[in-house]
Amino acid sequence: MTDELPAEIAALIAEVDAFIAAEIRPLEAQDDNARFFDHRREHARTDFDAGGIPSADWEALLEEMVDRADRAGLWRFALPRELGGRDGSNLAMAVVREHLNRLGIGLHNDPQSEISMIGNFPTVILVQEFGTPEQRERFLEPALRREAALAFGLTEPNHGSDATYLETTARRDGDDWVIDGVKRFNSGMHRASHDLVFARTSGTPGEPRGITAFIVPRDAPGLDVQFYWWTFNMPTDHAEVALDGVRVSDDAILGELDAGLALAQRFVHENRIRQAASSLGAAEFCIDEAVRWARERTVWGKPLWRNQGIQFPLAELWTECELVRGLVRRTAAALDARHHMEVTHLVAMANYRANRLACEAADRAMQTCGGIGYTRHMPFEHIYRHHRRYRITEGSEEVQLRKVGYELFKPGGPAEV
């Protein structure tokens, strides 16, 4: 964090650090809360008897953290002032997300659950930007009070990155819409009051127009959560959801009929740049810990760091962090100044490179620390397993590179300037 920052962002970082010291660290140390962060973390966090979803104790602790952060005026930072936020910029969010992740695993910012003391609200933003007044009334403040929650149902068994080929359909039947299909990795279903379901309402497979987003009640007849996918990093909130003749009315449509893909794009851009910043911070943490270990460890009668085989890989990763930080912050600032679709290639670059960097840094930290680095008593396996997910979710690496390639080769692109 040596870069010179705008005064208001530097003040935010200082406020965050003071809050962590006063509120978060004592809460982590209370009772046996350490079990959620030490070598027992996966077992303490997971209710294996309930399909692998987060345990009640773990979610209660997260809720306590969020309550404290909300009372301190931090949790809603990125939201507009009318929702109790501070109109936090994308640049400020990128800086603070990097900072929180560089502090390592902790209650201040948990990568596995994606819950942070500085909240990220992609579905709230969707309702704010695309919802009707009635939908805003029904979901915005209730969601911020954790009384309502929208899960996100885009991916399907046969379609992930090729979302325009989704097979879930919604057809007119009198005054209702009838939805049929299956959603896979339907995130957030275990605590959702409603599911944001994307379905084809017109057009043909592959066409971007003709997809509509529906807000479907979690308890709607015909909606069945069949099971939760157990993932590389547990617990899971990724459900397999079947919709069989689910009926909703026109007021369930979020945004415009047949224009739901715009919501999905807005959702992923909101997440991708913050994922990138988080991955950058995690990579920096892994390098910090590996350097600390190499300084303290003695092998063959001399400090481990004296070996160039230890120095050079970490030096390369540190160089990469410096480069990626510039890209992430430049992209975040561009998102503040321009429409998100105008800078989609920059978001793709930042997301692709930062997420891979986190995995490379975690792997190198394990190697530097040797056998102890491979154990669950150090944090690298947890960081690797979580950030490996980011290389697939919100668009795989290959999708990100395709976006960059389109920008590079389009008429008038950078190669012709």
C-alpha positions as CSV (number, residue, x, y, z in Angstrom):
1,M,0.0,0.0,0.0
2,T,2.9,2.4,-0.7
3,D,1.2,4.2,-3.6
4,E,0.0,7.7,-2.9
5,L,-3.7,7.6,-2.5
6,P,-6.4,10.3,-2.5
7,A,-6.9,11.6,1.0
8,E,-10.4,10.2,1.3
9,I,-9.3,6.7,0.4
10,A,-6.3,6.9,2.8
11,A,-8.7,8.0,5.5
12,L,-10.9,5.0,4.7
13,I,-8.0,2.6,5.1
14,A,-7.2,4.1,8.5
15,E,-10.8,3.9,9.5
16,V,-10.9,0.2,8.5
17,D,-7.8,-0.7,10.4
18,A,-9.1,1.0,13.5
19,F,-12.4,-0.8,13.3
20,I,-10.6,-4.2,12.8
21,A,-8.5,-3.5,15.9
22,A,-11.4,-2.4,18.1
23,E,-14.2,-4.7,17.0
24,I,-13.1,-7.5,14.7
25,R,-10.0,-9.0,16.3
26,P,-11.7,-9.2,19.8
27,L,-14.7,-10.9,18.2
28,E,-12.4,-13.4,16.5
29,A,-10.7,-14.2,19.9
30,Q,-14.0,-14.5,21.8
31,D,-15.0,-18.0,23.0
32,D,-13.8,-20.6,20.4
33,N,-14.2,-18.4,17.3
34,A,-10.7,-19.2,16.4
35,R,-12.0,-22.6,15.1
36,F,-13.4,-20.8,12.1
37,F,-10.0,-19.5,11.0
38,D,-7.4,-22.1,12.1
39,H,-6.8,-25.6,10.8
40,R,-10.3,-26.6,11.8
41,R,-12.0,-23.9,9.6
42,E,-13.6,-26.1,7.0
43,H,-15.2,-28.4,9.5
44,A,-16.3,-25.6,11.8
45,R,-17.9,-23.7,8.9
46,T,-19.7,-26.5,7.2
47,D,-22.9,-28.3,8.1
48,F,-22.1,-31.6,6.4
49,D,-25.4,-33.1,7.5
50,A,-27.4,-30.4,5.8
51,G,-25.9,-30.9,2.4
52,G,-22.6,-29.0,2.9
53,I,-24.1,-25.5,3.4
54,P,-22.6,-23.0,6.0
55,S,-23.1,-24.0,9.6
56,A,-25.5,-21.9,11.7
57,D,-22.7,-20.9,14.1
58,W,-20.5,-19.7,11.3
59,E,-23.3,-17.6,9.7
60,A,-24.2,-16.2,13.1
61,L,-20.7,-15.0,13.6
62,L,-20.7,-13.4,10.1
63,E,-24.0,-11.7,10.9
64,E,-22.5,-10.3,14.1
65,M,-19.6,-8.9,12.2
66,V,-21.9,-7.4,9.5
67,D,-24.1,-5.8,12.2
68,R,-21.0,-4.2,13.8
69,A,-19.7,-2.9,10.5
70,D,-23.1,-1.6,9.5
71,R,-23.5,0.3,12.8
72,A,-20.0,1.8,12.2
73,G,-21.1,3.0,8.8
74,L,-18.6,0.8,6.9
75,W,-20.6,-2.1,5.5
76,R,-22.7,0.0,3.1
77,F,-19.8,2.1,2.0
78,A,-20.1,1.4,-1.7
79,L,-23.9,2.0,-1.8
80,P,-25.6,5.3,-2.7
81,R,-26.4,7.7,0.2
82,E,-30.1,7.1,-0.2
83,L,-29.4,3.4,0.9
84,G,-27.3,4.4,3.8
85,G,-24.0,4.2,2.0
86,R,-21.3,6.7,1.2
87,D,-21.3,6.7,-2.6
88,G,-18.0,4.8,-2.5
89,S,-16.2,4.7,-5.8
90,N,-15.0,1.6,-7.7
91,L,-11.5,2.9,-7.1
92,A,-12.0,3.1,-3.4
93,M,-13.5,-0.4,-3.4
94,A,-10.6,-1.8,-5.3
95,V,-8.1,-0.3,-2.9
96,V,-9.9,-1.4,0.3
97,R,-10.6,-4.9,-1.1
98,E,-6.9,-5.3,-1.9
99,H,-6.0,-4.0,1.6
100,L,-8.4,-6.3,3.4
101,N,-7.2,-9.4,1.6
102,R,-3.5,-8.5,2.2
103,L,-4.4,-8.8,6.0
104,G,-5.0,-12.5,5.5
105,I,-7.8,-14.8,6.6
106,G,-10.1,-13.3,9.2
107,L,-13.5,-12.2,10.1
108,H,-12.9,-8.7,8.5
109,N,-13.1,-10.2,5.0
110,D,-13.8,-13.9,4.4
111,P,-13.1,-15.0,0.8
112,Q,-14.9,-18.3,1.1
113,S,-18.3,-16.8,2.0
114,E,-17.6,-13.5,0.1
115,I,-18.8,-11.5,3.1
116,S,-16.8,-8.5,4.1
117,M,-17.0,-5.6,6.6
118,I,-17.0,-3.5,3.4
119,G,-20.0,-5.1,1.7
120,N,-20.4,-6.0,-2.0
121,F,-24.0,-5.8,-3.2
122,P,-24.4,-6.9,-6.8
123,T,-28.0,-8.0,-6.5
124,V,-28.9,-4.8,-4.5
125,I,-27.4,-2.7,-7.3
126,L,-29.4,-4.6,-9.9
127,V,-32.7,-3.9,-8.1
128,Q,-31.6,-0.2,-7.5
129,E,-30.8,0.3,-11.2
130,F,-33.4,-1.9,-12.9
131,G,-36.2,-2.4,-10.5
132,T,-39.6,-0.8,-10.4
133,P,-40.5,1.4,-7.4
134,E,-42.5,-1.6,-5.9
135,Q,-39.5,-3.9,-6.3
136,R,-37.2,-1.4,-4.7
137,E,-39.5,-1.1,-1.8
138,R,-39.8,-4.8,-1.4
139,F,-36.1,-5.8,-1.7
140,L,-33.6,-2.9,-1.2
141,E,-33.9,-2.1,2.5
142,P,-35.0,-5.6,3.5
143,A,-32.0,-7.0,1.8
144,L,-29.7,-4.6,3.6
145,R,-31.3,-5.6,6.9
146,R,-30.8,-9.3,5.8
147,E,-34.5,-9.9,5.9
148,A,-34.6,-10.7,2.1
149,A,-32.0,-12.0,-0.3
150,L,-31.8,-12.7,-4.0
151,A,-30.0,-15.8,-5.2
152,F,-28.5,-15.7,-8.7
153,G,-29.6,-18.3,-11.2
154,L,-27.9,-18.0,-14.6
155,T,-25.8,-21.1,-15.1
156,E,-27.4,-24.4,-16.2
157,P,-26.3,-28.0,-16.5
158,N,-25.6,-27.6,-20.2
159,H,-24.6,-24.0,-20.4
160,G,-22.2,-21.9,-18.4
161,S,-20.1,-19.3,-20.3
162,D,-22.5,-19.7,-23.3
163,A,-25.4,-18.1,-21.3
164,T,-27.3,-17.0,-24.5
165,Y,-27.9,-20.7,-25.2
166,L,-29.7,-21.3,-21.8
167,E,-32.6,-23.8,-22.0
168,T,-34.7,-22.5,-19.2
169,T,-37.9,-21.0,-20.7
170,A,-40.7,-18.8,-19.6
171,R,-43.9,-18.8,-21.6
172,R,-47.1,-16.8,-21.4
173,D,-50.1,-18.5,-19.9
174,G,-52.9,-16.0,-19.4
175,D,-51.7,-13.2,-17.1
176,D,-48.9,-15.4,-15.8
177,W,-45.5,-16.6,-16.9
178,V,-44.7,-20.3,-16.5
179,I,-41.0,-21.1,-16.0
180,D,-39.4,-24.5,-16.7
181,G,-35.8,-25.4,-16.5
182,V,-32.8,-26.3,-14.3
183,K,-30.2,-23.9,-12.8
184,R,-26.8,-25.1,-11.6
185,F,-24.5,-23.4,-9.1
186,N,-27.5,-21.2,-8.2
187,S,-25.5,-19.1,-5.7
188,G,-27.0,-18.1,-2.3
189,M,-30.1,-20.3,-2.3
190,H,-29.5,-21.6,1.2
191,R,-30.4,-18.2,2.7
192,A,-32.4,-16.7,-0.2
193,S,-36.0,-15.4,0.0
194,H,-36.1,-15.1,-3.8
195,D,-34.2,-16.4,-6.8
196,L,-33.2,-14.3,-9.7
197,V,-33.9,-16.7,-12.6
198,F,-32.8,-16.0,-16.2
199,A,-35.1,-17.6,-18.8
200,R,-35.6,-17.3,-22.5
201,T,-38.9,-15.6,-23.3
202,S,-38.4,-15.1,-27.1
203,G,-35.9,-15.5,-29.8
204,T,-33.7,-18.4,-30.6
205,P,-30.7,-20.1,-28.8
206,G,-27.6,-17.9,-29.1
207,E,-29.4,-14.6,-29.5
208,P,-28.6,-12.1,-26.7
209,R,-32.1,-10.6,-26.9
210,G,-35.0,-12.7,-25.7
211,I,-33.6,-13.5,-22.2
212,T,-35.6,-12.1,-19.2
213,A,-34.7,-12.0,-15.5
214,F,-37.5,-13.1,-13.1
215,I,-37.6,-12.6,-9.3
216,V,-39.1,-15.9,-8.2
217,P,-40.1,-16.6,-4.5
218,R,-38.0,-19.3,-2.9
219,D,-41.2,-21.1,-1.8
220,A,-42.9,-20.9,-5.2
221,P,-44.7,-24.1,-6.1
222,G,-42.6,-26.0,-8.6
223,L,-39.2,-24.6,-7.4
224,D,-37.2,-27.4,-5.9
225,V,-33.7,-27.1,-4.5
226,Q,-32.5,-30.6,-5.4
227,F,-29.0,-30.6,-3.7
228,Y,-25.9,-28.4,-3.2
229,W,-22.7,-29.0,-5.2
230,W,-19.8,-29.8,-2.9
231,T,-16.9,-27.7,-4.1
232,F,-13.1,-27.4,-3.8
233,N,-13.6,-24.9,-1.0
234,M,-16.4,-25.8,1.5
235,P,-19.0,-24.9,2.7
236,T,-21.1,-24.4,-0.4
237,D,-24.0,-22.3,-1.3
238,H,-24.2,-23.5,-5.0
239,A,-27.5,-25.2,-5.5
240,E,-29.0,-27.3,-8.2
241,V,-32.5,-25.8,-8.7
242,A,-35.3,-27.3,-10.8
243,L,-38.2,-25.2,-11.9
244,D,-41.2,-27.2,-13.1
245,G,-44.2,-25.1,-14.1
246,V,-43.3,-22.2,-11.7
247,R,-45.9,-19.4,-12.2
248,V,-45.1,-15.7,-11.7
249,S,-46.8,-12.5,-12.8
250,D,-45.4,-9.6,-14.8
251,D,-44.3,-7.8,-11.6
252,A,-41.7,-10.6,-11.2
253,I,-39.7,-9.3,-14.2
254,L,-36.6,-7.3,-13.2
255,G,-35.7,-4.8,-15.9
256,E,-37.1,-5.0,-19.4
257,L,-38.7,-8.0,-21.0
258,D,-36.2,-9.8,-23.3
259,A,-33.4,-7.6,-22.0
260,G,-32.2,-9.6,-19.0
261,L,-28.7,-10.1,-20.4
262,A,-27.9,-6.5,-19.5
263,L,-28.5,-7.4,-15.8
264,A,-26.2,-10.4,-16.0
265,Q,-23.5,-8.2,-17.6
266,R,-23.9,-5.5,-14.9
267,F,-23.7,-8.2,-12.2
268,V,-20.4,-9.7,-13.5
269,H,-18.7,-6.4,-14.1
270,E,-19.5,-5.3,-10.5
271,N,-18.0,-8.6,-9.2
272,R,-15.0,-9.0,-11.6
273,I,-13.1,-5.9,-10.7
274,R,-13.6,-6.5,-7.0
275,Q,-12.5,-10.1,-7.4
276,A,-9.4,-8.9,-9.1
277,A,-8.6,-6.5,-6.2
278,S,-9.2,-9.3,-3.7
279,S,-7.0,-11.7,-5.6
280,L,-4.2,-9.1,-5.8
281,G,-4.4,-8.6,-2.0
282,A,-4.3,-12.3,-1.4
283,A,-1.3,-12.7,-3.6
284,E,0.5,-9.9,-1.7
285,F,-0.4,-11.7,1.6
286,C,1.1,-14.9,0.4
287,I,4.3,-13.2,-0.7
288,D,4.5,-11.4,2.6
289,E,4.2,-14.6,4.5
290,A,6.7,-16.5,2.3
291,V,9.2,-13.7,2.8
292,R,8.7,-13.7,6.5
293,W,9.2,-17.5,6.6
294,A,12.3,-17.3,4.4
295,R,13.9,-14.6,6.6
296,E,13.3,-16.6,9.8
297,R,14.1,-20.1,8.5
298,T,17.7,-21.4,8.7
299,V,18.8,-24.2,6.4
300,W,22.4,-25.5,6.0
301,G,23.5,-22.9,8.5
302,K,22.2,-19.8,6.7
303,P,18.9,-18.0,6.2
304,L,16.7,-19.6,3.7
305,W,16.2,-16.3,1.8
306,R,19.9,-16.3,0.8
307,N,19.2,-18.9,-1.8
308,Q,18.4,-17.4,-5.2
309,G,16.0,-20.3,-5.8
310,I,13.9,-18.8,-3.1
311,Q,14.5,-15.1,-4.0
312,F,13.8,-15.2,-7.7
313,P,10.3,-16.7,-7.9
314,L,9.1,-14.4,-5.1
315,A,10.8,-11.4,-6.8
316,E,8.9,-12.2,-10.0
317,L,5.6,-12.4,-8.2
318,W,6.3,-9.1,-6.4
319,T,7.0,-7.5,-9.8
320,E,3.7,-8.9,-11.1
321,C,1.8,-7.5,-8.1
322,E,3.1,-4.1,-8.9
323,L,2.0,-4.3,-12.5
324,V,-1.4,-5.8,-11.7
325,R,-2.1,-3.2,-9.0
326,G,-1.7,-0.4,-11.7
327,L,-4.1,-2.2,-14.0
328,V,-6.7,-2.9,-11.3
329,R,-6.8,0.7,-10.1
330,R,-6.8,2.1,-13.6
331,T,-9.7,-0.1,-14.5
332,A,-11.6,0.7,-11.4
333,A,-11.1,4.4,-12.0
334,A,-12.4,3.9,-15.6
335,L,-15.5,2.2,-14.3
336,D,-16.2,5.3,-12.2
337,A,-15.9,7.5,-15.3
338,R,-17.4,5.5,-18.1
339,H,-20.2,2.9,-18.8
340,H,-19.1,-0.5,-17.7
341,M,-19.5,-2.0,-21.2
342,E,-17.0,0.5,-22.6
343,V,-14.2,-0.9,-20.4
344,T,-15.2,-4.5,-20.4
345,H,-11.8,-5.5,-21.9
346,L,-9.9,-3.8,-19.1
347,V,-12.1,-5.5,-16.5
348,A,-11.4,-8.9,-18.3
349,M,-7.6,-8.2,-18.3
350,A,-7.6,-7.3,-14.6
351,N,-9.8,-10.2,-13.5
352,Y,-7.9,-12.8,-15.6
353,R,-4.4,-11.8,-14.5
354,A,-5.1,-11.1,-10.8
355,N,-7.0,-14.3,-10.2
356,R,-4.2,-16.4,-11.7
357,L,-1.6,-14.4,-9.7
358,A,-3.3,-15.3,-6.4
359,C,-3.1,-19.0,-7.3
360,E,0.6,-18.6,-8.4
361,A,1.5,-16.8,-5.2
362,A,-0.3,-19.3,-2.9
363,D,1.4,-22.1,-4.7
364,R,4.9,-20.5,-4.4
365,A,4.3,-19.7,-0.7
366,M,3.6,-23.4,-0.1
367,Q,6.8,-24.3,-1.9
368,T,8.8,-21.7,0.0
369,C,7.5,-22.9,3.4
370,G,8.0,-26.5,2.5
371,G,6.0,-29.2,4.4
372,I,4.5,-26.8,6.9
373,G,3.3,-24.6,4.0
374,Y,1.3,-27.6,2.7
375,T,-0.5,-28.1,6.0
376,R,-3.8,-26.6,6.9
377,H,-2.0,-24.9,9.8
378,M,-0.9,-22.3,7.3
379,P,-3.4,-20.4,5.2
380,F,-2.1,-21.0,1.7
381,E,-4.3,-24.0,0.9
382,H,-7.4,-22.0,1.9
383,I,-6.4,-19.1,-0.2
384,Y,-5.5,-21.2,-3.2
385,R,-8.8,-23.2,-3.1
386,H,-10.9,-20.1,-3.0
387,H,-9.1,-18.0,-5.6
388,R,-8.9,-21.0,-7.9
389,R,-12.7,-20.6,-8.1
390,Y,-12.4,-17.0,-9.4
391,R,-10.6,-18.4,-12.5
392,I,-14.0,-20.0,-13.5
393,T,-16.8,-18.0,-11.9
394,E,-18.0,-14.6,-13.3
395,G,-16.6,-15.8,-16.6
396,S,-13.7,-18.2,-17.0
397,E,-10.2,-17.2,-17.9
398,E,-10.9,-18.2,-21.5
399,V,-14.0,-15.9,-21.6
400,Q,-11.9,-13.0,-20.3
401,L,-9.2,-13.5,-22.9
402,R,-11.8,-13.8,-25.6
403,K,-13.1,-10.3,-24.6
404,V,-9.6,-9.0,-24.7
405,G,-9.0,-10.6,-28.1
406,Y,-12.2,-9.1,-29.6
407,E,-11.0,-5.6,-28.5
408,L,-7.5,-6.2,-29.9
409,F,-8.7,-7.4,-33.3
410,K,-11.8,-5.3,-33.9
411,P,-11.6,-2.6,-36.6
412,G,-10.1,0.5,-35.1
413,G,-8.8,-1.5,-32.2
414,P,-5.5,-0.8,-30.4
415,A,-3.5,-2.7,-33.0
416,E,-4.6,-0.1,-35.7
417,V,-4.1,3.0,-33.5
